[in-house]
Amino acid sequence: MNDLDCQHFVEQVTSFLEGGLNPDDEARFLAHLPLCDGCERYLDQIRQTVHALDDLPTTPLSSDARTSLLDSFRTRRP
């Protein structure tokens, strides 16, 4: 029986991709996939996002760039 709902599936995606689920949780996670097209698409999107992020530079922002970016977010109106 698969007692994993979509909310819990989404909460476990990162742990699954990092290999951090215990065997029982991983089995429930994998059993949910064929039951839910939405969760299967979500997992694929997260995999694609992680792969795309791997290509980004890892150089940290300068202090001025970080301050400017944070100021932009603080003053942005929805």
mmCIF file as gemmi writes it, N, C-alpha and C atoms, coordinates in Angstrom:
data_model
loop_
_atom_site.group_PDB
_atom_site.id
_atom_site.type_symbol
_atom_site.label_atom_id
_atom_site.label_alt_id
_atom_site.label_comp_id
_atom_site.label_asym_id
_atom_site.label_entity_id
_atom_site.label_seq_id
_atom_site.pdbx_PDB_ins_code
_atom_site.Cartn_x
_atom_site.Cartn_y
_atom_site.Cartn_z
_atom_site.occupancy
_atom_site.B_iso_or_equiv
_atom_site.pdbx_formal_charge
_atom_site.auth_seq_id
_atom_site.auth_asym_id
_atom_site.pdbx_PDB_model_num
ATOM 1 N N . MET Axp A 1 ? 0.847 -1.193 0 1 0 ? 1 A 1
ATOM 2 C CA . MET Axp A 1 ? 0 0 0 1 0 ? 1 A 1
ATOM 3 C C . MET Axp A 1 ? 0.88 1.239 0 1 0 ? 1 A 1
ATOM 4 N N . ASN Axp A 2 ? 0.513 2.226 -0.829 1 0 ? 2 A 1
ATOM 5 C CA . ASN Axp A 2 ? 1.27 3.469 -0.903 1 0 ? 2 A 1
ATOM 6 C C . ASN Axp A 2 ? 0.506 4.561 -0.167 1 0 ? 2 A 1
ATOM 7 N N . ASP Axp A 3 ? 1.017 4.969 0.977 1 0 ? 3 A 1
ATOM 8 C CA . ASP Axp A 3 ? 0.335 5.975 1.768 1 0 ? 3 A 1
ATOM 9 C C . ASP Axp A 3 ? 0.964 7.358 1.615 1 0 ? 3 A 1
ATOM 10 N N . LEU Axp A 4 ? 1.779 7.542 0.588 1 0 ? 4 A 1
ATOM 11 C CA . LEU Axp A 4 ? 2.442 8.827 0.369 1 0 ? 4 A 1
ATOM 12 C C . LEU Axp A 4 ? 1.534 9.724 -0.457 1 0 ? 4 A 1
ATOM 13 N N . ASP Axp A 5 ? 1.198 10.905 0.073 1 0 ? 5 A 1
ATOM 14 C CA . ASP Axp A 5 ? 0.395 11.838 -0.702 1 0 ? 5 A 1
ATOM 15 C C . ASP Axp A 5 ? 1.321 12.819 -1.426 1 0 ? 5 A 1
ATOM 16 N N . CYS Axp A 6 ? 0.756 13.619 -2.313 1 0 ? 6 A 1
ATOM 17 C CA . CYS Axp A 6 ? 1.555 14.508 -3.155 1 0 ? 6 A 1
ATOM 18 C C . CYS Axp A 6 ? 2.347 15.535 -2.336 1 0 ? 6 A 1
ATOM 19 N N . GLN Axp A 7 ? 1.762 16.068 -1.288 1 0 ? 7 A 1
ATOM 20 C CA . GLN Axp A 7 ? 2.468 17.055 -0.463 1 0 ? 7 A 1
ATOM 21 C C . GLN Axp A 7 ? 3.731 16.443 0.138 1 0 ? 7 A 1
ATOM 22 N N . HIS Axp A 8 ? 3.613 15.248 0.676 1 0 ? 8 A 1
ATOM 23 C CA . HIS Axp A 8 ? 4.779 14.594 1.266 1 0 ? 8 A 1
ATOM 24 C C . HIS Axp A 8 ? 5.791 14.202 0.19 1 0 ? 8 A 1
ATOM 25 N N . PHE Axp A 9 ? 5.298 13.836 -0.975 1 0 ? 9 A 1
ATOM 26 C CA . PHE Axp A 9 ? 6.188 13.532 -2.095 1 0 ? 9 A 1
ATOM 27 C C . PHE Axp A 9 ? 7.064 14.745 -2.395 1 0 ? 9 A 1
ATOM 28 N N . VAL Axp A 10 ? 6.425 15.909 -2.554 1 0 ? 10 A 1
ATOM 29 C CA . VAL Axp A 10 ? 7.157 17.145 -2.863 1 0 ? 10 A 1
ATOM 30 C C . VAL Axp A 10 ? 8.167 17.468 -1.764 1 0 ? 10 A 1
ATOM 31 N N . GLU Axp A 11 ? 7.78 17.259 -0.512 1 0 ? 11 A 1
ATOM 32 C CA . GLU Axp A 11 ? 8.682 17.536 0.602 1 0 ? 11 A 1
ATOM 33 C C . GLU Axp A 11 ? 9.908 16.624 0.596 1 0 ? 11 A 1
ATOM 34 N N . GLN Axp A 12 ? 9.793 15.451 -0.032 1 0 ? 12 A 1
ATOM 35 C CA . GLN Axp A 12 ? 10.886 14.481 -0.013 1 0 ? 12 A 1
ATOM 36 C C . GLN Axp A 12 ? 11.752 14.494 -1.277 1 0 ? 12 A 1
ATOM 37 N N . VAL Axp A 13 ? 11.406 15.315 -2.274 1 0 ? 13 A 1
ATOM 38 C CA . VAL Axp A 13 ? 12.131 15.292 -3.545 1 0 ? 13 A 1
ATOM 39 C C . VAL Axp A 13 ? 13.622 15.559 -3.358 1 0 ? 13 A 1
ATOM 40 N N . THR Axp A 14 ? 13.98 16.578 -2.61 1 0 ? 14 A 1
ATOM 41 C CA . THR Axp A 14 ? 15.392 16.899 -2.421 1 0 ? 14 A 1
ATOM 42 C C . THR Axp A 14 ? 16.13 15.753 -1.746 1 0 ? 14 A 1
ATOM 43 N N . SER Axp A 15 ? 15.547 15.205 -0.702 1 0 ? 15 A 1
ATOM 44 C CA . SER Axp A 15 ? 16.183 14.071 -0.021 1 0 ? 15 A 1
ATOM 45 C C . SER Axp A 15 ? 16.349 12.888 -0.967 1 0 ? 15 A 1
ATOM 46 N N . PHE Axp A 16 ? 15.332 12.635 -1.787 1 0 ? 16 A 1
ATOM 47 C CA . PHE Axp A 16 ? 15.423 11.544 -2.751 1 0 ? 16 A 1
ATOM 48 C C . PHE Axp A 16 ? 16.576 11.774 -3.719 1 0 ? 16 A 1
ATOM 49 N N . LEU Axp A 17 ? 16.653 12.971 -4.291 1 0 ? 17 A 1
ATOM 50 C CA . LEU Axp A 17 ? 17.696 13.26 -5.278 1 0 ? 17 A 1
ATOM 51 C C . LEU Axp A 17 ? 19.094 13.22 -4.669 1 0 ? 17 A 1
ATOM 52 N N . GLU Axp A 18 ? 19.194 13.497 -3.381 1 0 ? 18 A 1
ATOM 53 C CA . GLU Axp A 18 ? 20.485 13.458 -2.694 1 0 ? 18 A 1
ATOM 54 C C . GLU Axp A 18 ? 20.783 12.087 -2.091 1 0 ? 18 A 1
ATOM 55 N N . GLY Axp A 19 ? 19.879 11.131 -2.286 1 0 ? 19 A 1
ATOM 56 C CA . GLY Axp A 19 ? 20.085 9.788 -1.748 1 0 ? 19 A 1
ATOM 57 C C . GLY Axp A 19 ? 19.897 9.712 -0.246 1 0 ? 19 A 1
ATOM 58 N N . GLY Axp A 20 ? 19.091 10.612 0.31 1 0 ? 20 A 1
ATOM 59 C CA . GLY Axp A 20 ? 18.948 10.693 1.757 1 0 ? 20 A 1
ATOM 60 C C . GLY Axp A 20 ? 17.726 10.011 2.341 1 0 ? 20 A 1
ATOM 61 N N . LEU Axp A 21 ? 16.922 9.356 1.524 1 0 ? 21 A 1
ATOM 62 C CA . LEU Axp A 21 ? 15.75 8.673 2.078 1 0 ? 21 A 1
ATOM 63 C C . LEU Axp A 21 ? 16.134 7.273 2.55 1 0 ? 21 A 1
ATOM 64 N N . ASN Axp A 22 ? 15.52 6.84 3.646 1 0 ? 22 A 1
ATOM 65 C CA . ASN Axp A 22 ? 15.749 5.463 4.08 1 0 ? 22 A 1
ATOM 66 C C . ASN Axp A 22 ? 15.043 4.54 3.079 1 0 ? 22 A 1
ATOM 67 N N . PRO Axp A 23 ? 15.385 3.26 3.053 1 0 ? 23 A 1
ATOM 68 C CA . PRO Axp A 23 ? 14.826 2.349 2.041 1 0 ? 23 A 1
ATOM 69 C C . PRO Axp A 23 ? 13.299 2.298 2.006 1 0 ? 23 A 1
ATOM 70 N N . ASP Axp A 24 ? 12.641 2.331 3.157 1 0 ? 24 A 1
ATOM 71 C CA . ASP Axp A 24 ? 11.171 2.29 3.175 1 0 ? 24 A 1
ATOM 72 C C . ASP Axp A 24 ? 10.57 3.554 2.568 1 0 ? 24 A 1
ATOM 73 N N . ASP Axp A 25 ? 11.121 4.722 2.951 1 0 ? 25 A 1
ATOM 74 C CA . ASP Axp A 25 ? 10.625 5.985 2.4 1 0 ? 25 A 1
ATOM 75 C C . ASP Axp A 25 ? 10.894 6.072 0.903 1 0 ? 25 A 1
ATOM 76 N N . GLU Axp A 26 ? 12.055 5.594 0.485 1 0 ? 26 A 1
ATOM 77 C CA . GLU Axp A 26 ? 12.367 5.611 -0.948 1 0 ? 26 A 1
ATOM 78 C C . GLU Axp A 26 ? 11.413 4.709 -1.724 1 0 ? 26 A 1
ATOM 79 N N . ALA Axp A 27 ? 11.083 3.571 -1.174 1 0 ? 27 A 1
ATOM 80 C CA . ALA Axp A 27 ? 10.139 2.659 -1.834 1 0 ? 27 A 1
ATOM 81 C C . ALA Axp A 27 ? 8.767 3.314 -1.975 1 0 ? 27 A 1
ATOM 82 N N . ARG Axp A 28 ? 8.283 3.993 -0.921 1 0 ? 28 A 1
ATOM 83 C CA . ARG Axp A 28 ? 6.999 4.698 -0.989 1 0 ? 28 A 1
ATOM 84 C C . ARG Axp A 28 ? 7.066 5.829 -2.007 1 0 ? 28 A 1
ATOM 85 N N . PHE Axp A 29 ? 8.188 6.543 -2.022 1 0 ? 29 A 1
ATOM 86 C CA . PHE Axp A 29 ? 8.396 7.644 -2.959 1 0 ? 29 A 1
ATOM 87 C C . PHE Axp A 29 ? 8.293 7.127 -4.398 1 0 ? 29 A 1
ATOM 88 N N . LEU Axp A 30 ? 9.02 6.061 -4.69 1 0 ? 30 A 1
ATOM 89 C CA . LEU Axp A 30 ? 9.031 5.505 -6.042 1 0 ? 30 A 1
ATOM 90 C C . LEU Axp A 30 ? 7.686 4.888 -6.421 1 0 ? 30 A 1
ATOM 91 N N . ALA Axp A 31 ? 6.986 4.317 -5.453 1 0 ? 31 A 1
ATOM 92 C CA . ALA Axp A 31 ? 5.674 3.723 -5.715 1 0 ? 31 A 1
ATOM 93 C C . ALA Axp A 31 ? 4.64 4.794 -6.053 1 0 ? 31 A 1
ATOM 94 N N . HIS Axp A 32 ? 4.853 6.015 -5.598 1 0 ? 32 A 1
ATOM 95 C CA . HIS Axp A 32 ? 3.917 7.105 -5.872 1 0 ? 32 A 1
ATOM 96 C C . HIS Axp A 32 ? 4.004 7.574 -7.326 1 0 ? 32 A 1
ATOM 97 N N . LEU Axp A 33 ? 5.175 7.478 -7.926 1 0 ? 33 A 1
ATOM 98 C CA . LEU Axp A 33 ? 5.379 8.021 -9.275 1 0 ? 33 A 1
ATOM 99 C C . LEU Axp A 33 ? 4.395 7.499 -10.324 1 0 ? 33 A 1
ATOM 100 N N . PRO Axp A 34 ? 4.2 6.202 -10.446 1 0 ? 34 A 1
ATOM 101 C CA . PRO Axp A 34 ? 3.259 5.749 -11.484 1 0 ? 34 A 1
ATOM 102 C C . PRO Axp A 34 ? 1.8 6.099 -11.193 1 0 ? 34 A 1
ATOM 103 N N . LEU Axp A 35 ? 1.517 6.532 -9.978 1 0 ? 35 A 1
ATOM 104 C CA . LEU Axp A 35 ? 0.144 6.873 -9.597 1 0 ? 35 A 1
ATOM 105 C C . LEU Axp A 35 ? -0.193 8.334 -9.851 1 0 ? 35 A 1
ATOM 106 N N . CYS Axp A 36 ? 0.817 9.155 -10.14 1 0 ? 36 A 1
ATOM 107 C CA . CYS Axp A 36 ? 0.582 10.603 -10.165 1 0 ? 36 A 1
ATOM 108 C C . CYS Axp A 36 ? 1.444 11.279 -11.23 1 0 ? 36 A 1
ATOM 109 N N . ASP Axp A 37 ? 0.817 11.634 -12.346 1 0 ? 37 A 1
ATOM 110 C CA . ASP Axp A 37 ? 1.547 12.313 -13.419 1 0 ? 37 A 1
ATOM 111 C C . ASP Axp A 37 ? 2.119 13.647 -12.963 1 0 ? 37 A 1
ATOM 112 N N . GLY Axp A 38 ? 1.391 14.355 -12.103 1 0 ? 38 A 1
ATOM 113 C CA . GLY Axp A 38 ? 1.86 15.659 -11.637 1 0 ? 38 A 1
ATOM 114 C C . GLY Axp A 38 ? 3.151 15.546 -10.848 1 0 ? 38 A 1
ATOM 115 N N . CYS Axp A 39 ? 3.255 14.565 -9.988 1 0 ? 39 A 1
ATOM 116 C CA . CYS Axp A 39 ? 4.474 14.393 -9.194 1 0 ? 39 A 1
ATOM 117 C C . CYS Axp A 39 ? 5.63 13.92 -10.072 1 0 ? 39 A 1
ATOM 118 N N . GLU Axp A 40 ? 5.322 13.11 -11.067 1 0 ? 40 A 1
ATOM 119 C CA . GLU Axp A 40 ? 6.361 12.665 -11.993 1 0 ? 40 A 1
ATOM 120 C C . GLU Axp A 40 ? 6.929 13.868 -12.757 1 0 ? 40 A 1
ATOM 121 N N . ARG Axp A 41 ? 6.06 14.759 -13.21 1 0 ? 41 A 1
ATOM 122 C CA . ARG Axp A 41 ? 6.516 15.978 -13.901 1 0 ? 41 A 1
ATOM 123 C C . ARG Axp A 41 ? 7.309 16.868 -12.955 1 0 ? 41 A 1
ATOM 124 N N . TYR Axp A 42 ? 6.833 16.993 -11.721 1 0 ? 42 A 1
ATOM 125 C CA . TYR Axp A 42 ? 7.527 17.823 -10.74 1 0 ? 42 A 1
ATOM 126 C C . TYR Axp A 42 ? 8.94 17.3 -10.493 1 0 ? 42 A 1
ATOM 127 N N . LEU Axp A 43 ? 9.087 16.005 -10.305 1 0 ? 43 A 1
ATOM 128 C CA . LEU Axp A 43 ? 10.399 15.415 -10.09 1 0 ? 43 A 1
ATOM 129 C C . LEU Axp A 43 ? 11.305 15.68 -11.29 1 0 ? 43 A 1
ATOM 130 N N . ASP Axp A 44 ? 10.77 15.527 -12.498 1 0 ? 44 A 1
ATOM 131 C CA . ASP Axp A 44 ? 11.553 15.793 -13.7 1 0 ? 44 A 1
ATOM 132 C C . ASP Axp A 44 ? 11.976 17.255 -13.768 1 0 ? 44 A 1
ATOM 133 N N . GLN Axp A 45 ? 11.089 18.173 -13.414 1 0 ? 45 A 1
ATOM 134 C CA . GLN Axp A 45 ? 11.423 19.604 -13.419 1 0 ? 45 A 1
ATOM 135 C C . GLN Axp A 45 ? 12.521 19.922 -12.413 1 0 ? 45 A 1
ATOM 136 N N . ILE Axp A 46 ? 12.444 19.328 -11.241 1 0 ? 46 A 1
ATOM 137 C CA . ILE Axp A 46 ? 13.473 19.567 -10.231 1 0 ? 46 A 1
ATOM 138 C C . ILE Axp A 46 ? 14.803 18.987 -10.692 1 0 ? 46 A 1
ATOM 139 N N . ARG Axp A 47 ? 14.789 17.817 -11.299 1 0 ? 47 A 1
ATOM 140 C CA . ARG Axp A 47 ? 16.031 17.241 -11.847 1 0 ? 47 A 1
ATOM 141 C C . ARG Axp A 47 ? 16.64 18.171 -12.891 1 0 ? 47 A 1
ATOM 142 N N . GLN Axp A 48 ? 15.808 18.708 -13.785 1 0 ? 48 A 1
ATOM 143 C CA . GLN Axp A 48 ? 16.296 19.615 -14.815 1 0 ? 48 A 1
ATOM 144 C C . GLN Axp A 48 ? 16.856 20.897 -14.2 1 0 ? 48 A 1
ATOM 145 N N . THR Axp A 49 ? 16.189 21.397 -13.177 1 0 ? 49 A 1
ATOM 146 C CA . THR Axp A 49 ? 16.648 22.607 -12.498 1 0 ? 49 A 1
ATOM 147 C C . THR Axp A 49 ? 17.996 22.376 -11.831 1 0 ? 49 A 1
ATOM 148 N N . VAL Axp A 50 ? 18.131 21.267 -11.135 1 0 ? 50 A 1
ATOM 149 C CA . VAL Axp A 50 ? 19.402 20.938 -10.478 1 0 ? 50 A 1
ATOM 150 C C . VAL Axp A 50 ? 20.511 20.818 -11.514 1 0 ? 50 A 1
ATOM 151 N N . HIS Axp A 51 ? 20.218 20.176 -12.623 1 0 ? 51 A 1
ATOM 152 C CA . HIS Axp A 51 ? 21.215 20.022 -13.684 1 0 ? 51 A 1
ATOM 153 C C . HIS Axp A 51 ? 21.615 21.391 -14.247 1 0 ? 51 A 1
ATOM 154 N N . ALA Axp A 52 ? 20.641 22.266 -14.474 1 0 ? 52 A 1
ATOM 155 C CA . ALA Axp A 52 ? 20.933 23.603 -14.996 1 0 ? 52 A 1
ATOM 156 C C . ALA Axp A 52 ? 21.758 24.417 -14.005 1 0 ? 52 A 1
ATOM 157 N N . LEU Axp A 53 ? 21.459 24.273 -12.722 1 0 ? 53 A 1
ATOM 158 C CA . LEU Axp A 53 ? 22.192 25.015 -11.697 1 0 ? 53 A 1
ATOM 159 C C . LEU Axp A 53 ? 23.633 24.548 -11.572 1 0 ? 53 A 1
ATOM 160 N N . ASP Axp A 54 ? 23.889 23.295 -11.944 1 0 ? 54 A 1
ATOM 161 C CA . ASP Axp A 54 ? 25.26 22.784 -11.897 1 0 ? 54 A 1
ATOM 162 C C . ASP Axp A 54 ? 26.181 23.568 -12.825 1 0 ? 54 A 1
ATOM 163 N N . ASP Axp A 55 ? 25.601 24.2 -13.849 1 0 ? 55 A 1
ATOM 164 C CA . ASP Axp A 55 ? 26.397 24.94 -14.825 1 0 ? 55 A 1
ATOM 165 C C . ASP Axp A 55 ? 26.675 26.38 -14.41 1 0 ? 55 A 1
ATOM 166 N N . LEU Axp A 56 ? 26.078 26.833 -13.331 1 0 ? 56 A 1
ATOM 167 C CA . LEU Axp A 56 ? 26.289 28.213 -12.883 1 0 ? 56 A 1
ATOM 168 C C . LEU Axp A 56 ? 27.648 28.362 -12.202 1 0 ? 56 A 1
ATOM 169 N N . PRO Axp A 57 ? 28.248 29.538 -12.331 1 0 ? 57 A 1
ATOM 170 C CA . PRO Axp A 57 ? 29.521 29.759 -11.638 1 0 ? 57 A 1
ATOM 171 C C . PRO Axp A 57 ? 29.33 29.736 -10.128 1 0 ? 57 A 1
ATOM 172 N N . THR Axp A 58 ? 30.353 29.321 -9.429 1 0 ? 58 A 1
ATOM 173 C CA . THR Axp A 58 ? 30.257 29.216 -7.975 1 0 ? 58 A 1
ATOM 174 C C . THR Axp A 58 ? 30.94 30.372 -7.261 1 0 ? 58 A 1
ATOM 175 N N . THR Axp A 59 ? 31.389 31.366 -8.013 1 0 ? 59 A 1
ATOM 176 C CA . THR Axp A 59 ? 32.035 32.523 -7.405 1 0 ? 59 A 1
ATOM 177 C C . THR Axp A 59 ? 30.997 33.324 -6.625 1 0 ? 59 A 1
ATOM 178 N N . PRO Axp A 60 ? 31.248 33.604 -5.358 1 0 ? 60 A 1
ATOM 179 C CA . PRO Axp A 60 ? 30.281 34.367 -4.567 1 0 ? 60 A 1
ATOM 180 C C . PRO Axp A 60 ? 30.17 35.81 -5.071 1 0 ? 60 A 1
ATOM 181 N N . LEU Axp A 61 ? 29.022 36.414 -4.812 1 0 ? 61 A 1
ATOM 182 C CA . LEU Axp A 61 ? 28.823 37.816 -5.167 1 0 ? 61 A 1
ATOM 183 C C . LEU Axp A 61 ? 29.711 38.704 -4.313 1 0 ? 61 A 1
ATOM 184 N N . SER Axp A 62 ? 30.121 39.807 -4.912 1 0 ? 62 A 1
ATOM 185 C CA . SER Axp A 62 ? 30.839 40.802 -4.115 1 0 ? 62 A 1
ATOM 186 C C . SER Axp A 62 ? 29.851 41.409 -3.122 1 0 ? 62 A 1
ATOM 187 N N . SER Axp A 63 ? 30.368 42.031 -2.106 1 0 ? 63 A 1
ATOM 188 C CA . SER Axp A 63 ? 29.519 42.65 -1.089 1 0 ? 63 A 1
ATOM 189 C C . SER Axp A 63 ? 28.607 43.702 -1.713 1 0 ? 63 A 1
ATOM 190 N N . ASP Axp A 64 ? 29.155 44.514 -2.641 1 0 ? 64 A 1
ATOM 191 C CA . ASP Axp A 64 ? 28.342 45.557 -3.292 1 0 ? 64 A 1
ATOM 192 C C . ASP Axp A 64 ? 27.241 44.946 -4.151 1 0 ? 64 A 1
ATOM 193 N N . ALA Axp A 65 ? 27.563 43.893 -4.894 1 0 ? 65 A 1
ATOM 194 C CA . ALA Axp A 65 ? 26.567 43.247 -5.749 1 0 ? 65 A 1
ATOM 195 C C . ALA Axp A 65 ? 25.479 42.614 -4.899 1 0 ? 65 A 1
ATOM 196 N N . ARG Axp A 66 ? 25.87 41.993 -3.807 1 0 ? 66 A 1
ATOM 197 C CA . ARG Axp A 66 ? 24.891 41.357 -2.918 1 0 ? 66 A 1
ATOM 198 C C . ARG Axp A 66 ? 23.963 42.409 -2.316 1 0 ? 66 A 1
ATOM 199 N N . THR Axp A 67 ? 24.523 43.519 -1.841 1 0 ? 67 A 1
ATOM 200 C CA . THR Axp A 67 ? 23.72 44.595 -1.256 1 0 ? 67 A 1
ATOM 201 C C . THR Axp A 67 ? 22.762 45.169 -2.289 1 0 ? 67 A 1
ATOM 202 N N . SER Axp A 68 ? 23.245 45.38 -3.508 1 0 ? 68 A 1
ATOM 203 C CA . SER Axp A 68 ? 22.401 45.918 -4.572 1 0 ? 68 A 1
ATOM 204 C C . SER Axp A 68 ? 21.251 44.971 -4.899 1 0 ? 68 A 1
ATOM 205 N N . LEU Axp A 69 ? 21.544 43.686 -4.979 1 0 ? 69 A 1
ATOM 206 C CA . LEU Axp A 69 ? 20.51 42.7 -5.277 1 0 ? 69 A 1
ATOM 207 C C . LEU Axp A 69 ? 19.47 42.642 -4.164 1 0 ? 69 A 1
ATOM 208 N N . LEU Axp A 70 ? 19.92 42.633 -2.918 1 0 ? 70 A 1
ATOM 209 C CA . LEU Axp A 70 ? 18.985 42.603 -1.793 1 0 ? 70 A 1
ATOM 210 C C . LEU Axp A 70 ? 18.135 43.866 -1.749 1 0 ? 70 A 1
ATOM 211 N N . ASP Axp A 71 ? 18.734 45.018 -2.025 1 0 ? 71 A 1
ATOM 212 C CA . ASP Axp A 71 ? 17.973 46.266 -2.058 1 0 ? 71 A 1
ATOM 213 C C . ASP Axp A 71 ? 16.895 46.227 -3.146 1 0 ? 71 A 1
ATOM 214 N N . SER Axp A 72 ? 17.225 45.635 -4.29 1 0 ? 72 A 1
ATOM 215 C CA . SER Axp A 72 ? 16.245 45.523 -5.373 1 0 ? 72 A 1
ATOM 216 C C . SER Axp A 72 ? 15.056 44.685 -4.95 1 0 ? 72 A 1
ATOM 217 N N . PHE Axp A 73 ? 15.318 43.583 -4.241 1 0 ? 73 A 1
ATOM 218 C CA . PHE Axp A 73 ? 14.226 42.731 -3.77 1 0 ? 73 A 1
ATOM 219 C C . PHE Axp A 73 ? 13.388 43.424 -2.702 1 0 ? 73 A 1
ATOM 220 N N . ARG Axp A 74 ? 14.056 44.197 -1.853 1 0 ? 74 A 1
ATOM 221 C CA . ARG Axp A 74 ? 13.312 44.87 -0.773 1 0 ? 74 A 1
ATOM 222 C C . ARG Axp A 74 ? 12.385 45.954 -1.308 1 0 ? 74 A 1
ATOM 223 N N . THR Axp A 75 ? 12.774 46.615 -2.378 1 0 ? 75 A 1
ATOM 224 C CA . THR Axp A 75 ? 11.987 47.733 -2.895 1 0 ? 75 A 1
ATOM 225 C C . THR Axp A 75 ? 11.036 47.31 -4.013 1 0 ? 75 A 1
ATOM 226 N N . ARG Axp A 76 ? 11.101 46.058 -4.423 1 0 ? 76 A 1
ATOM 227 C CA . ARG Axp A 76 ? 10.237 45.565 -5.49 1 0 ? 76 A 1
ATOM 228 C C . ARG Axp A 76 ? 8.811 45.481 -4.998 1 0 ? 76 A 1
ATOM 229 N N . ARG Axp A 77 ? 7.925 45.929 -5.844 1 0 ? 77 A 1
ATOM 230 C CA . ARG Axp A 77 ? 6.499 45.857 -5.503 1 0 ? 77 A 1
ATOM 231 C C . ARG Axp A 77 ? 5.88 44.686 -6.244 1 0 ? 77 A 1
ATOM 232 N N . PRO Axp A 78 ? 4.993 43.964 -5.549 1 0 ? 78 A 1
ATOM 233 C CA . PRO Axp A 78 ? 4.331 42.812 -6.199 1 0 ? 78 A 1
ATOM 234 C C . PRO Axp A 78 ? 3.408 43.199 -7.315 1 0 ? 78 A 1
